[in-house]
């Protein structure tokens, strides 16, 4: 069985498309692929959308077999939180088909219609990752954020296209680069700063970054001395929150549950690869 982790972007979204560094954490919510004997290439995926995994299996000339994909450690919610599931599925398919992980970047970008490759890099490398100009390196381990689902999912590519159509972006990219470099020294302060920077950028680029739900969650975090902002493209989905101490972290988790939001526990995950089936 092949297991591929999902991802949480901690800092550097959007600007990473212009060559800025980004920080991403591989997390224990991703995709598994079980390979069973079969005379032809057979694919089973949750929901029936096999675009990414079929393209990946064909790209690596996977041998005839039944490739059964399923969510690893899924969250029981009406809308699926965005942990980079399509990238994790692509990585799992490439490895299950006997290919090299590098193929997953090209396949995922082609099927998705663009993207930086940061989610594929997180799945392939595992743990804490710095991603810059297509190169992934290990980053120092830090505090795992509190992850809160805003109650609604969000599409990525429309926001990416609007960002790329906005110019000039030089000052934004420079500011995000400096924030990424300083993140490990002050995750609370940098997260609070990046929230303001991204809200301003999205307003100029003409798309919604922070929904009322996301703003509500960020307000609850700041009331406890922490900071929170969307992870990824924004417009809904998950927030990441950091705090100066464990007491504030626990109090925030209680606050968001009381407000009707869902805390999703995550842990750092190892790189994609074979594991023993349960």
C-alpha positions in Angstrom: 0.0 0.0 0.0 1.2 3.5 -0.9 0.3 6.4 1.5 0.8 10.0 0.5 0.3 12.9 3.0 -1.7 16.1 2.5 -0.4 19.6 3.1 -0.9 22.8 5.0 0.7 25.9 3.6 2.0 28.0 6.5 3.4 31.0 4.6 4.1 32.1 1.0 0.9 31.4 -0.9 0.5 33.1 -4.2 3.9 34.7 -4.1 5.4 31.3 -4.5 4.1 31.4 -8.1 6.5 34.3 -8.7 9.6 32.6 -7.2 9.2 33.5 -3.6 9.8 30.9 -0.9 7.0 29.2 0.9 6.7 27.0 4.0 4.5 24.0 3.9 3.8 21.1 6.3 3.0 17.6 5.2 0.1 16.4 7.4 -1.5 13.0 8.3 -4.6 13.5 6.1 -4.0 12.4 2.6 -4.6 9.5 0.2 -3.8 5.7 0.2 -3.5 3.4 -2.8 -4.0 -0.3 -2.6 -2.8 -2.4 -5.5 -4.7 -5.7 -6.2 -4.2 -8.3 -9.0 -6.1 -7.7 -12.2 -5.7 -8.4 -15.9 -6.3 -4.8 -17.0 -5.8 -1.4 -15.6 -8.7 -0.8 -13.2 -9.1 2.3 -11.0 -11.4 2.9 -8.1 -11.5 6.3 -6.4 -13.9 8.0 -3.9 -16.6 9.9 -5.8 -15.5 8.6 -9.1 -13.3 11.5 -10.3 -10.2 9.7 -11.5 -8.6 12.5 -13.7 -5.5 12.9 -11.6 -4.8 9.3 -10.8 -5.5 8.0 -14.3 -3.2 10.5 -15.8 -0.5 9.6 -13.3 -0.8 5.9 -13.9 -0.7 6.3 -17.6 2.3 8.7 -17.4 4.4 6.0 -15.6 3.1 3.1 -17.7 1.7 1.4 -14.6 1.3 -2.4 -15.0 -2.1 -3.9 -15.2 -3.7 -4.1 -11.7 -6.6 -2.8 -9.7 -5.6 0.5 -8.1 -7.9 1.3 -5.3 -7.6 4.8 -3.8 -9.2 6.0 -0.6 -8.9 8.9 1.7 -6.3 8.5 4.5 -7.6 9.8 7.9 -10.5 11.6 6.4 -12.6 14.2 8.2 -16.3 13.6 8.5 -17.7 16.9 7.2 -20.3 17.7 4.5 -17.6 19.6 2.5 -14.1 18.2 2.2 -11.4 20.4 3.7 -8.5 21.3 1.3 -5.4 19.4 2.4 -4.1 19.0 -1.2 -6.0 15.7 -1.9 -5.5 15.9 -5.7 -1.8 16.3 -5.3 -1.6 13.4 -2.7 -3.6 11.2 -5.0 -1.3 12.0 -7.9 1.8 11.2 -5.9 0.2 8.0 -4.6 -0.7 6.9 -8.1 2.8 7.6 -9.5 4.5 5.6 -6.8 2.0 2.8 -6.9 2.5 2.5 -10.6 6.3 2.2 -10.2 7.2 5.7 -11.3 9.5 8.3 -9.9 8.0 11.1 -7.7 9.1 13.9 -10.0 6.5 12.8 -12.6 3.8 13.9 -10.2 4.7 17.6 -10.6 4.1 17.6 -14.4 1.0 15.4 -14.2 -0.7 17.4 -11.4 0.1 20.8 -13.0 -1.2 19.6 -16.4 -4.5 18.1 -15.1 -5.1 21.0 -12.6 -4.3 23.6 -15.2 -1.5 25.3 -13.3 -0.1 25.7 -9.8 3.3 26.0 -8.1 3.7 22.3 -7.2 4.0 23.1 -3.5 1.4 20.5 -2.5 3.1 17.8 -4.5 6.5 18.7 -3.0 5.0 18.5 0.6 3.6 15.0 -0.2 6.9 13.7 -1.7 9.2 15.1 1.0 7.1 15.0 4.2 7.5 17.0 7.4 8.4 20.7 7.3 9.3 21.9 3.9 10.6 25.1 2.3 9.7 25.3 -1.3 11.3 27.8 -3.7 11.5 28.0 -7.5 10.5 24.3 -7.7 13.0 23.1 -5.2 12.0 21.5 -1.9 14.3 21.4 1.1 13.8 20.5 4.7 12.7 23.4 7.0 13.2 23.6 10.8 10.4 21.9 12.7 8.1 24.3 14.4 4.8 24.4 16.2 1.9 22.6 14.5 -0.9 25.1 14.1 -4.5 24.7 15.2 -6.5 24.0 12.1 -10.1 25.2 11.9 -12.5 24.5 9.1 -14.5 27.6 8.2 -17.6 25.6 7.2 -17.2 26.0 3.4 -14.8 24.8 0.8 -13.1 27.0 -1.7 -11.8 26.6 -5.3 -8.2 27.5 -5.9 -7.5 28.1 -9.6 -9.8 31.0 -10.2 -8.1 32.9 -7.5 -4.7 32.0 -8.8 -5.6 33.3 -12.3 -6.8 36.5 -10.8 -3.6 36.9 -8.8 -1.5 36.3 -11.9 -3.5 38.9 -13.9 -2.8 41.5 -11.2 0.2 43.7 -11.6 2.6 45.0 -10.4 3.3 42.3 -7.8 6.9 43.0 -7.0 6.3 44.7 -3.7 3.9 42.0 -2.6 6.4 39.2 -3.5 9.3 41.0 -1.7 7.2 41.4 1.5 6.0 37.8 1.5 9.6 36.6 1.0 10.8 38.6 4.1 7.8 37.2 6.1 8.6 33.6 5.1 12.3 34.1 6.2 11.2 35.5 9.6 8.3 33.0 10.2 10.1 30.5 12.4 11.2 33.3 14.8 7.7 34.7 15.3 4.9 32.5 13.8 2.2 34.5 15.7 3.4 37.9 14.6 4.1 36.9 11.0 0.7 35.1 10.7 -1.0 38.3 11.9 1.0 40.4 9.4 0.4 38.0 6.5 -3.3 38.1 7.1 -3.3 41.9 6.5 -1.0 41.6 3.5 -3.1 38.9 1.8 -6.4 40.7 2.5 -5.0 43.9 0.9 -3.5 41.9 -2.1 -6.8 40.1 -2.8 -8.8 43.4 -2.7 -6.4 44.9 -5.3 -6.5 41.7 -7.4 -10.3 41.5 -7.3 -11.1 38.3 -5.5 -12.4 37.3 -2.1 -9.7 36.0 0.3 -11.2 36.3 3.8 -14.8 35.3 4.2 -16.9 36.4 7.2 -16.3 32.9 8.8 -12.5 33.2 8.3 -12.6 36.7 9.8 -14.6 35.4 12.8 -12.0 32.7 13.4 -9.1 35.1 13.1 -10.9 37.4 15.6 -11.2 34.6 18.1 -7.5 33.8 17.8 -6.5 37.4 18.3 -8.7 37.6 21.4 -6.5 34.9 22.9 -3.3 36.6 22.0 -2.7 34.5 18.9 -3.2 34.9 15.1 -5.0 33.1 12.4 -5.4 33.3 8.7 -6.4 31.1 5.7 -4.1 28.3 4.7 -3.9 28.2 0.9 -5.9 30.3 -1.6 -8.5 31.6 0.9 -12.1 32.2 0.1 -13.2 29.6 2.7 -11.7 26.2 3.7 -9.2 26.0 6.6 -7.5 28.5 8.8 -4.2 28.0 10.6 -3.7 29.5 14.0 -0.7 30.0 16.2 -0.4 31.0 19.9 2.2 32.2 22.4 1.4 29.3 24.8 -0.5 26.1 25.2 -3.1 27.7 27.5 -4.2 30.2 24.8 -4.2 27.4 22.2 -6.5 25.2 24.3 -8.8 28.2 25.1 -9.0 29.1 21.4 -10.0 25.5 20.4 -12.8 25.7 22.9 -13.9 29.1 21.6 -14.2 28.0 18.0 -16.0 24.8 18.9 -18.5 26.9 20.9 -18.9 29.2 17.9 -19.8 26.3 15.7 -16.6 25.7 13.8 -14.7 22.5 13.6 -11.1 22.0 14.8 -9.3 19.4 12.7 -6.4 17.7 14.5 -3.3 17.3 12.3 0.2 16.0 12.8 3.3 16.1 10.7 3.5 13.2 8.3 6.4 11.3 6.7 7.1 11.4 3.0 4.9 9.4 0.6 5.8 5.8 0.3 4.9 2.2 1.0 3.4 1.2 4.4 2.0 -2.0 5.7 -1.7 -2.4 5.1 -3.7 -2.7 8.3 
